[in-house]
Amino acid sequence: MKAFTIFDISSRAMSAQQVRLNAVASNLANAQTLTSSADKAYKAMRPVFETEFPIHQARTGVATVAAVEIQQSQVQPEKRYAPGHPLADQDGYIYASNVDVNEELVEMMEASRQYQNNIEVLATAKSLILKTLSVGK
């Protein structure tokens, strides 16, 4: 494995946050979906992040992150009694997704902020490199 540069680290972090934002978008898009069974109900998704270290991490202190999998929430879907609904099961129940819209909005703001932080890291690194290059002029 090659040593990571600051640009590699930040771009990988932004990619991980992109996965997170995609999950949030999917969750929000399906927040109001209904179905006739608990098994078919949409379940909120969350990415699982894992730290990645290059070979010389102990010496350099460099690490980055990757989204290694997407897990579905284990929270049970909301069961509603609605006997007249076209999707109602034989007992008159419909099932709503387990997406908590408020939780998703917080997740979205957090992912957005992390993405912005990494953009700031890249901008700072670029600025420092340009200043270093101008020293010799």
C-alpha positions in Angstrom: 0.0 0.0 0.0 1.4 3.4 -0.9 1.7 6.3 1.5 -1.2 8.7 1.4 -0.8 12.3 0.6 -3.0 15.0 2.2 -5.0 15.1 -1.0 -5.5 11.3 -0.9 -6.7 11.5 2.7 -9.1 14.3 2.2 -10.5 12.9 -1.1 -11.1 9.5 0.6 -12.8 11.3 3.5 -15.0 13.2 1.1 -15.9 10.0 -0.7 -16.9 8.4 2.6 -19.2 11.4 3.3 -20.6 11.1 -0.2 -21.7 7.6 0.7 -23.2 8.9 3.9 -25.1 11.6 2.1 -26.4 9.1 -0.5 -27.8 7.0 2.4 -29.4 10.0 3.9 -31.0 10.9 0.5 -32.3 7.4 0.1 -33.7 7.4 3.7 -35.4 10.7 3.2 -36.8 9.7 -0.1 -38.4 6.6 1.5 -39.4 8.2 4.8 -43.1 8.2 4.0 -43.4 4.9 2.1 -46.0 2.3 3.2 -46.3 -1.4 2.6 -48.5 -4.3 3.6 -45.9 -6.2 5.7 -43.2 -5.5 8.2 -40.7 -7.5 6.1 -41.3 -5.3 3.0 -41.1 -2.0 4.9 -38.2 0.3 4.0 -35.4 0.2 6.6 -33.1 3.2 7.1 -29.5 2.7 6.0 -26.3 3.7 7.6 -22.8 3.4 6.2 -20.1 1.8 8.3 -16.8 3.5 8.2 -13.4 1.9 8.8 -10.0 3.5 9.3 -7.4 2.7 6.7 -3.7 2.9 7.5 -0.8 2.9 5.1 2.2 0.7 5.8 4.1 3.3 7.8 1.2 4.7 9.8 2.9 4.2 13.1 5.8 6.4 12.0 3.9 9.0 10.0 0.6 9.3 11.9 -1.3 9.1 8.6 -4.7 7.4 8.3 -7.8 7.8 6.2 -11.3 6.3 6.1 -13.5 4.2 3.8 -17.1 3.2 3.8 -16.9 -0.6 4.0 -20.6 -1.5 4.1 -24.1 -0.3 4.4 -26.2 -1.6 7.3 -30.0 -1.5 7.6 -31.6 -0.3 10.8 -32.9 -2.9 13.1 -35.7 -0.7 14.4 -39.1 -2.2 13.7 -41.3 -0.4 11.2 -44.3 1.6 12.4 -47.5 -0.5 12.4 -50.7 1.5 11.8 -54.2 0.3 11.9 -55.9 1.5 8.6 -58.4 -1.1 7.5 -59.6 1.0 4.5 -56.1 1.6 3.1 -55.4 -0.3 -0.2 -52.1 -1.7 1.2 -53.7 -2.9 4.4 -53.0 -6.6 5.3 -55.8 -9.0 6.2 -55.8 -7.6 9.8 -56.1 -4.0 8.5 -52.6 -2.9 9.2 -50.1 -1.0 7.1 -46.4 -0.6 7.8 -44.4 2.6 7.5 -40.6 2.9 7.1 -38.5 3.2 10.2 -36.9 6.4 9.0 -36.7 9.2 11.6 -36.7 12.4 9.5 -35.2 14.5 12.3 -32.3 12.0 12.7 -31.7 12.1 9.0 -31.5 15.9 8.9 -28.9 15.8 11.7 -27.0 13.1 9.8 -27.2 15.2 6.7 -25.9 18.4 8.4 -23.1 16.4 10.1 -22.0 14.7 6.8 -22.1 18.1 5.0 -20.0 19.7 7.7 -17.4 16.9 7.5 -17.3 17.3 3.7 -16.8 21.0 4.1 -14.0 20.4 6.6 -12.1 18.3 4.1 -12.6 21.0 1.4 -11.0 23.4 3.8 -8.1 21.0 4.4 -7.5 20.8 0.7 -7.7 24.6 0.2 -5.2 25.1 3.1 -2.8 22.6 1.7 -3.0 24.2 -1.8 -2.4 27.6 -0.4 0.6 26.4 1.6 2.0 24.7 -1.4 1.6 27.8 -3.6 3.3 29.9 -0.9 6.1 27.4 -0.6 6.6 27.6 -4.4 6.7 31.4 -4.4 9.5 31.5 -1.8 12.1 30.9 -4.5 10.9 33.8 -6.7 
